[in-house]
């Protein structure tokens, strides 16, 4: 019997990319801890820790589409990280998704198949994203 694997996904069930990443985690036989981050946003300290582990900046994880990004003037590249973090804390929808935490690392999984790099277990079956794009073949091998 294999060791249990601890995976956390910061998930938005309304997001196709997030749903695809979650489905690929489950296709590897892993049931992750699902955090609906719009209902339970990470603390500032946790977000900073996740960014550091991913080697990312707040701007790297800033979501523009469907958010108050433009209204808040977040396209101003002179804004410091603290200002971006303040906005992300005030408006969690500004945190891009899905963010996946595994023993192999932390990453913003866009495109969703980036999650495959974080999974210590192979895919069990073929997998196609919601749009029909085949990502994993019947033998569990990544296609892209």
C-alpha positions as CSV (number, residue, x, y, z in Angstrom):
1,X,0.0,0.0,0.0
2,X,1.4,3.4,-0.9
3,X,1.9,6.3,1.4
4,X,-0.9,8.9,1.4
5,X,0.0,12.0,-0.5
6,X,-0.9,15.5,0.9
7,X,-2.0,17.8,-1.9
8,X,-3.8,21.1,-1.5
9,X,-5.6,22.9,-4.3
10,X,-6.8,26.5,-4.0
11,X,-9.8,26.1,-6.2
12,X,-12.6,28.0,-7.7
13,X,-15.4,25.6,-8.8
14,X,-16.6,28.2,-11.4
15,X,-13.3,28.0,-13.2
16,X,-12.7,25.4,-15.9
17,X,-9.0,25.5,-15.5
18,X,-9.4,24.9,-11.8
19,X,-11.9,22.0,-12.4
20,X,-9.5,20.4,-14.9
21,X,-6.6,20.6,-12.5
22,X,-8.7,19.0,-9.7
23,X,-9.8,16.3,-12.0
24,X,-6.2,15.4,-13.0
25,X,-5.3,15.2,-9.3
26,X,-8.1,12.8,-8.8
27,X,-7.2,10.9,-12.0
28,X,-3.9,10.1,-10.2
29,X,-5.8,8.5,-7.4
30,X,-5.2,11.4,-5.0
31,X,-8.0,13.1,-3.1
32,X,-6.7,16.6,-2.3
33,X,-7.6,19.1,0.3
34,X,-9.8,21.4,-1.7
35,X,-9.8,25.0,-0.5
36,X,-12.4,27.2,-2.2
37,X,-10.2,30.3,-1.8
38,X,-13.0,32.8,-2.5
39,X,-14.8,31.5,0.5
40,X,-11.7,30.8,2.6
41,X,-8.9,33.0,1.3
42,X,-5.3,32.4,2.4
43,X,-3.9,34.8,5.0
44,X,-1.3,37.3,3.8
45,X,1.4,35.3,5.5
46,X,0.3,32.0,3.8
47,X,0.0,33.7,0.4
48,X,3.5,35.1,0.8
49,X,4.8,31.7,1.8
50,X,3.1,30.0,-1.2
51,X,4.6,32.7,-3.5
52,X,8.0,32.2,-2.1
53,X,7.8,28.4,-2.4
54,X,6.7,28.8,-6.0
55,X,9.4,31.3,-6.8
56,X,6.7,33.7,-7.9
57,X,5.8,37.4,-7.3
58,X,2.4,38.8,-6.4
59,X,2.2,40.2,-9.9
60,X,2.8,36.6,-11.3
61,X,-0.4,35.4,-9.6
62,X,-2.5,38.5,-10.2
63,X,-5.7,37.7,-12.1
64,X,-7.0,40.4,-14.5
65,X,-10.1,38.7,-16.1
66,X,-13.3,39.1,-14.2
67,X,-11.8,41.0,-11.4
68,X,-11.5,44.7,-10.2
69,X,-7.9,44.7,-11.6
70,X,-8.4,47.7,-14.0
71,X,-10.6,49.7,-11.6
72,X,-8.0,49.4,-8.9
73,X,-5.2,50.6,-11.3
74,X,-3.2,47.3,-10.8
75,X,-1.8,47.6,-14.3
76,X,0.6,50.2,-12.9
77,X,3.9,48.3,-13.0
78,X,5.4,50.7,-10.5
79,X,3.1,49.5,-7.7
80,X,5.1,47.6,-5.0
81,X,4.4,44.0,-4.1
82,X,2.8,45.2,-0.8
83,X,0.2,47.2,-2.7
84,X,-0.6,44.1,-4.9
85,X,-0.9,41.9,-1.8
86,X,-3.2,44.5,-0.1
87,X,-5.5,44.3,-3.2
88,X,-5.4,40.5,-3.2
89,X,-6.3,40.4,0.5
90,X,-9.2,42.8,0.0
91,X,-10.4,41.1,-3.2
92,X,-9.4,37.4,-3.2
93,X,-10.7,37.0,-6.8
94,X,-7.5,38.8,-7.8
95,X,-5.6,35.7,-6.8
96,X,-5.2,33.6,-9.9
97,X,-6.1,29.9,-9.7
98,X,-5.7,27.1,-9.3
99,X,-2.7,27.1,-7.0
100,X,-1.6,23.6,-6.1
101,X,0.7,22.6,-3.2
102,X,2.3,19.2,-3.2
103,X,5.4,17.5,-1.8
104,X,7.0,18.2,-5.2
105,X,6.4,22.0,-5.1
106,X,3.9,24.8,-5.4
107,X,2.6,26.3,-8.6
108,X,-0.1,28.3,-10.3
109,X,-1.4,25.6,-12.6
110,X,-2.2,27.5,-15.8
111,X,-2.6,25.7,-18.1
112,X,-4.2,23.1,-15.9
113,X,-1.9,20.3,-17.1
114,X,0.9,22.0,-15.2
115,X,-0.5,20.1,-12.2
116,X,1.0,16.9,-13.7
117,X,4.5,18.2,-12.7
118,X,3.4,18.3,-9.1
119,X,1.9,14.9,-8.8
120,X,4.0,12.1,-7.3
121,X,1.6,9.5,-8.8
122,X,0.9,8.6,-12.4
123,X,-2.4,9.3,-14.1
124,X,-4.5,6.1,-13.9
125,X,-6.6,6.7,-17.1
126,X,-6.8,8.8,-20.2
127,X,-7.8,12.4,-19.4
128,X,-9.3,15.1,-21.6
129,X,-10.0,18.6,-20.4
130,X,-13.5,20.0,-20.4
131,X,-13.0,21.5,-23.9
132,X,-12.1,18.0,-25.2
133,X,-8.3,18.5,-25.4
134,X,-6.7,15.1,-24.7
135,X,-3.9,15.6,-22.1
136,X,-3.2,12.0,-21.0
137,X,-3.5,8.9,-23.1
138,X,-5.1,5.6,-22.1
139,X,-1.7,4.3,-20.7
140,X,-1.5,7.4,-18.4
141,X,1.2,9.1,-20.4
142,X,1.2,12.9,-20.8
143,X,0.6,14.0,-24.4
144,X,1.9,17.6,-24.3
